[in-house]
Amino acid sequence: MRGDLYDVTLIGAGPVGLFGAFYAGLRGMRVKIIDSLPELGGQLMALYPEKYIYDMPGFPEVLAKDLAHQMTRQAMRFHPTICLEERAERLERIEEGWRILTHTGNEHDTRTIVICAGVGAFSPRKLNAEGVAEFEGNGVYYGVREKSLFAGKRLLIVGGGDSAVDWALNLYPIAHQVTLIHRRDEFRAHEQSVQELRRSPVKILTPYELRRVSGDGHLESATIFHNKSQEETVLPVDAVILNLGFVASLGPLKHWGLELEGNSIRVNHYMQTNLTGIYAAGDVCTYEGKLKLIATGVGEVCTAVNHAKSVIDPNAKMFPGHSSDMEIPALV
Ligand SMILES: Cc1cc2nc3c(=O)[nH]c(=O)nc-3n(C[C@H](O)[C@H](O)[C@H](O)COP(=O)(O)OP(=O)(O)OC[C@H]3O[C@@H](n4cnc5c(N)ncnc54)[C@H](O)[C@@H]3O)c2cc1C
C-alpha cells in the first residue's frame, strides 16, 4: 500500500524515536513512526521492562516499562501516524524526498527520515524443534497479540524471563490450564513476579525444554524433556507460546548507501548522515565521543528533527524556542 507524503518519518520507536516523534510534532511537522515490533518502546520493552533506570533527568528511579509508557504518551501528543510490525527494508529516492519500503510491501513517502533503529530490528528468537515451524501462527506463537485467542485453552509457555512469566500470570485466569517450562531451575524474571507465579495455579516444570509439537491439522500435544535425565513427557496442549528473547540486526539498512562504522551510522554535528535529508540518532549513530544512553539519544534526536525542519522549511528557525512558551494540545 502506498502512503501520502510525511514531513519526517522516524524508523524505530524506542525511546529516541518516540521523543523524536513528540519533538517533530512540536515543530508542526507531519510525523510517521515505523517499528518492526508489535509494541512501542524499543529495548525498554523488549529487553528489560522490569529493570530500574536511574539516569533519566527528573526520574530518580523509573521502571523501563513505565518510562516507555510515559514516553509513548508524550509521543502521542501531536498524533503521529504509527506503523507497527513493519520492518524498513529498502530505500528509494523520490522527487519530494525518500520512499521507504517495508517487508509487508507498504511504501512510506517522506521528505526527511530520522533513523532511530538502535541495535537494529528486533525479531523473536526462534526455536528449532520438530513441528514448531509447521505450526507457527497456528498453535505455536512467538508472542501474544490477542489474549482472547487463548481463552479456555490448554497452554504451554516456554521461557524464563519477564515475558514468559508475565504471560503465564496474565493468561492463567482466562486459559483452561497453563504450564510453564524453563530450561533452568532459576527464573530470570523480576523476583516479585516469580513469587506471584509460584503462588498461582500455573504448573511450573524445570529444568525442561521443548522437544517437539504435533497434531493432525491443529496442535494437539507438546513433548517436553527433562534436560538432565532426558526423560520425555507428552502434554496435551492447544497452544504453545515461545518467549525466548529477541535477536537484533541492522540488516537491510546496511545496504542503503549510508556511511557506516561497524554496525553504526556515521553522522555529523547536525546528526545528518551522508544522504541528503536522512538523519540518525540514538544507539544506531556514531560520532566522536558518542555515548549510547537514553539521555544523550533524546538530545541527538532534537538536533536531528530541528535540523530536518529547517531544511524542509527554510523560513523555520533551527532553534524553535522553549516549549513552555508554545501552545500545546492537551495530553490524551
Ligand atoms: C539491560 C539494559 C539496561 C540498560 N539500562 C540503561 C540505563 O539505565 N540508562 C540508559 O540511559 N540506557 C540504558 N540502556 C541502553 C538504552 O536502552 C539504549 O541506549 C536505548 O534503548 C537506545 O534507544 P534507541 O531508541 O536509540 O534504540 P532502541 O531502544 O534499540 O529502539 C530501536 C527500535 O528500532 C526498531 N528498528 C530497528 N531497525 C528497524 C527497521 N529496519 N525497521 C523498523 N524498525 C526498526 C527496533 O525494533 C526498536 O524498537 C540499557 C540497555 C540494556 C540492554
The ligand as an SDF file (V2000), in Angstrom:
LIG
                    3D

 53 58  0  0  0  0  0  0  0  0999 V2000
   19.6960   -4.3720   30.0350 C   0  0  0  0  0  0  0  0  0  0  0  0
   19.8770   -2.9430   29.5870 C   0  0  0  0  0  0  0  0  0  0  0  0
   19.8410   -1.9260   30.5380 C   0  0  0  0  0  0  0  0  0  0  0  0
   20.0100   -0.5920   30.1310 C   0  0  0  0  0  0  0  0  0  0  0  0
   19.9750    0.4040   31.0910 N   0  0  0  0  0  0  0  0  0  0  0  0
   20.0760    1.6970   30.7000 C   0  0  0  0  0  0  0  0  0  0  0  0
   20.0500    2.7630   31.6640 C   0  0  0  0  0  0  0  0  0  0  0  0
   19.9320    2.5200   32.8790 O   0  0  0  0  0  0  0  0  0  0  0  0
   20.1690    4.0410   31.2090 N   0  0  0  0  0  0  0  0  0  0  0  0
   20.3170    4.3550   29.8670 C   0  0  0  0  0  0  0  0  0  0  0  0
   20.3970    5.5360   29.5130 O   0  0  0  0  0  0  0  0  0  0  0  0
   20.3750    3.3560   28.9420 N   0  0  0  0  0  0  0  0  0  0  0  0
   20.2700    2.0600   29.3270 C   0  0  0  0  0  0  0  0  0  0  0  0
   20.3390    1.0630   28.3740 N   0  0  0  0  0  0  0  0  0  0  0  0
   20.5590    1.4480   26.9640 C   0  0  0  0  0  0  0  0  0  0  0  0
   19.2700    2.0000   26.3530 C   0  0  0  0  0  0  0  0  0  0  0  0
   18.2280    1.0460   26.4590 O   0  0  0  0  0  0  0  0  0  0  0  0
   19.5180    2.3640   24.8990 C   0  0  0  0  0  0  0  0  0  0  0  0
   20.5250    3.3670   24.8450 O   0  0  0  0  0  0  0  0  0  0  0  0
   18.2270    2.8860   24.2800 C   0  0  0  0  0  0  0  0  0  0  0  0
   17.2160    1.9090   24.2470 O   0  0  0  0  0  0  0  0  0  0  0  0
   18.5060    3.3550   22.8280 C   0  0  0  0  0  0  0  0  0  0  0  0
   17.3040    3.8370   22.3260 O   0  0  0  0  0  0  0  0  0  0  0  0
   17.0230    3.8670   20.7430 P   0  0  0  0  0  0  0  0  0  0  0  0
   15.6510    4.4490   20.6160 O   0  0  0  0  0  0  0  0  0  0  0  0
   18.1810    4.5110   20.0870 O   0  0  0  0  0  0  0  0  0  0  0  0
   17.0530    2.3480   20.2690 O   0  0  0  0  0  0  0  0  0  0  0  0
   16.1900    1.0630   20.6920 P   0  0  0  0  0  0  0  0  0  0  0  0
   15.6490    1.1650   22.0720 O   0  0  0  0  0  0  0  0  0  0  0  0
   17.0640   -0.0990   20.3650 O   0  0  0  0  0  0  0  0  0  0  0  0
   14.9630    1.0870   19.6850 O   0  0  0  0  0  0  0  0  0  0  0  0
   15.1770    0.8950   18.3190 C   0  0  0  0  0  0  0  0  0  0  0  0
   13.8920    0.4620   17.6730 C   0  0  0  0  0  0  0  0  0  0  0  0
   14.0890    0.4670   16.2570 O   0  0  0  0  0  0  0  0  0  0  0  0
   13.4080   -0.6360   15.6950 C   0  0  0  0  0  0  0  0  0  0  0  0
   14.0280   -0.9420   14.3970 N   0  0  0  0  0  0  0  0  0  0  0  0
   15.3150   -1.2090   14.1470 C   0  0  0  0  0  0  0  0  0  0  0  0
   15.5290   -1.4240   12.8330 N   0  0  0  0  0  0  0  0  0  0  0  0
   14.3300   -1.2780   12.2370 C   0  0  0  0  0  0  0  0  0  0  0  0
   13.8590   -1.4050   10.9030 C   0  0  0  0  0  0  0  0  0  0  0  0
   14.6970   -1.7260    9.8920 N   0  0  0  0  0  0  0  0  0  0  0  0
   12.5490   -1.2200   10.6560 N   0  0  0  0  0  0  0  0  0  0  0  0
   11.6740   -0.9180   11.6610 C   0  0  0  0  0  0  0  0  0  0  0  0
   12.0580   -0.7930   12.9540 N   0  0  0  0  0  0  0  0  0  0  0  0
   13.3570   -0.9800   13.2340 C   0  0  0  0  0  0  0  0  0  0  0  0
   13.5990   -1.7440   16.7350 C   0  0  0  0  0  0  0  0  0  0  0  0
   12.6040   -2.7450   16.5870 O   0  0  0  0  0  0  0  0  0  0  0  0
   13.4820   -0.9560   18.0400 C   0  0  0  0  0  0  0  0  0  0  0  0
   12.1590   -0.9640   18.5390 O   0  0  0  0  0  0  0  0  0  0  0  0
   20.2080   -0.2670   28.7630 C   0  0  0  0  0  0  0  0  0  0  0  0
   20.2300   -1.3010   27.8010 C   0  0  0  0  0  0  0  0  0  0  0  0
   20.0770   -2.6270   28.2060 C   0  0  0  0  0  0  0  0  0  0  0  0
   20.0950   -3.7250   27.1730 C   0  0  0  0  0  0  0  0  0  0  0  0
  1  2  1  0
  2  3  1  0
  2 52  2  0
  3  4  2  0
  4  5  1  0
  4 50  1  0
  5  6  2  0
  6  7  1  0
  6 13  1  0
  7  8  2  0
  7  9  1  0
  9 10  1  0
 10 11  2  0
 10 12  1  0
 12 13  2  0
 13 14  1  0
 14 15  1  0
 14 50  1  0
 15 16  1  0
 16 17  1  0
 16 18  1  0
 18 19  1  0
 18 20  1  0
 20 21  1  0
 20 22  1  0
 22 23  1  0
 23 24  1  0
 24 25  2  0
 24 26  1  0
 24 27  1  0
 27 28  1  0
 28 29  2  0
 28 30  1  0
 28 31  1  0
 31 32  1  0
 32 33  1  0
 33 34  1  0
 33 48  1  0
 34 35  1  0
 35 36  1  0
 35 46  1  0
 36 37  1  0
 36 45  1  0
 37 38  2  0
 38 39  1  0
 39 40  1  0
 39 45  2  0
 40 41  1  0
 40 42  2  0
 42 43  1  0
 43 44  2  0
 44 45  1  0
 46 47  1  0
 46 48  1  0
 48 49  1  0
 50 51  2  0
 51 52  1  0
 52 53  1  0
M  END
$$$$
